[in-house]
Amino acid sequence: MLRDTWLVFCRVMLPVLRNPVVVVFGLAQPLLYLGLFGPLLGAGGWQWFVPGLLAQMALFGTAYAGFSLLPEVRTGVMERLRVTPVSRVALLLGRVGKDVVLLVVQSLLIVLAATLFGFRASVGEVLLGLGLVALLGVAIGALSYAVALKVKLEYVFASVLSATIVPVMLLSGVLLPMSNGPQWLYWLSRVNPLAHVVDAERSLFNTGPVLFGLLSVALLVLAGVFYGVRTFHRESS
Amino acid sequence: MIKARGLARRFATKTGPVDAVRGVDIDVAEGELVGFLGPNGAGKSTTLRMLTTLLAPTAGEALVAGHDLLTDPAGVRRNIGYVGQKTGASLDQRVADELEFQARFHGLGKHDARRRVAGLLDRFELRGMEKRTVATLSGGQQRRLDIAMGLLHEPRLLFLDEPSTALDPQSRRNLWEHVRQLGDDGVTVFLTTHYLDEADFLSDRLLVIDNGTIVGEGSPDELKNRVNGDLVVLGTPQAALVATRFADAAVDGEKVSFRIPNGDRALPGLLRDLGDIGVELHSVQVHRPTLDDVFLTMTGRSLREEANVA
């Protein structure tokens, strides 16, 4: 299974390596947040805002991953791969691996860009922060592929995404502290696992409690990979 | 190579269950080229998808390439090649990469994979296209790439689903030659088609499927012989008179048509007899039965219209 996952990873990675411009385009959105939204938070805001921005990248960067699967389902690519003995789990995890690697590279570039604005972090903090981002990427990526495989149609997948991602992002406190709002909104955010991951990401860069965040991300990874693997097995028994 | 018993598939739909395949028995011996002929929606692809592990049967069992379809699908996958109806290569991948990964997904090492890829590039006239992306290939080239991908692990059994759909006549012909070559090399080929000429050219033996059931089986010639003789069409002003001399003769203006066994040999004597009774003839045509006639006699419906449209 490891060999298969590695092979699937290499196969989907090759076109990206041959055309790395895609990675740069993926940086446009977080750079805009960094340049046009970050300064609104004032000089001390960077330490608070950048970790949240990384979590947001994990959300937006991998939630759309499922789109890359749909053309392969519609043409005969997935079918052709399914008639090989390649592990079904590898078909999922190899793809998730590609998305997570791209996410980590992009996150690193954003951290470097943020230091130009005044963000400061140690190498260890950055490594831990990127590790948490990668785990979140695994969870959301696996979920995204599974949902894409279930709904099969681009326009359905697109509406599922916009209906879920925006509320999840708004209730995670990446843009403004949830504690600024009324009680009900704060408690609503506490039900959102991403809010805890965002808190943990901030704690990693600024010292603070990380337990809830780590538990949340562990649960998300378990749920995402379990659901993803199950869907890949079912839809391609 | 294939032994299927009572293989069936029922789909649940909003308007109730649909039986796409209603229990088929299929036997294919080693080295055979077997065509699975039927109109669109007859259950060809569903049967093929079951035999290739892509779709679980709702009833029945099958032994494919020596492995049980239900209990050992992985064993089946290791020993068969499958070329689906739609193209199996990603448009953004390079030709040689897709081939090499396909070989490695079948468990080959890097070195062996490259060697096999090189052989298949030559064989399927894809040399020089290794570094091109799949999107830049013509339809015929993509199809040859699909077949090459199905052969990297040197399977003894190859499934082809509608291999020549959407190809121009020249590419079709070329593809057919490649498939025949596989047969000559001893590979067992099981292919679906709704083209009569394709079934006729490529198959040693045909299974005719209609409405989820196999309605006929035999070599193209055997099946044609089951149609009651050759069609003879005579042009004559005395069509009605001629019609009285043959069973089931049809008159259409100054044309009379009827079927007789071995028309090519029977015709000279028949024409002499007609001359003796004073019948004047303008034209004579003899048609060997086509697979369309076969399909018509077996199912009461014609394949031809669909084949022409597609």
Interface residues (C-beta under 8 A of the other chain):
Chain A: D4 L7 C10 R11 L14 P15 P71 E72 R74 T75 G76 V77 E79 R80 L81 R82 V83 T84 P85 V86 S236 S237
Chain B: T52 T53 L54 A56 P73 A74 R77 R78 I80 Y82 V83 G84 Q85 K86 T87 G88 A89 S90 L91 D92 Q93 R94 D97 F101 Q102 R104 F105 H106 G107 D146 M149 G150
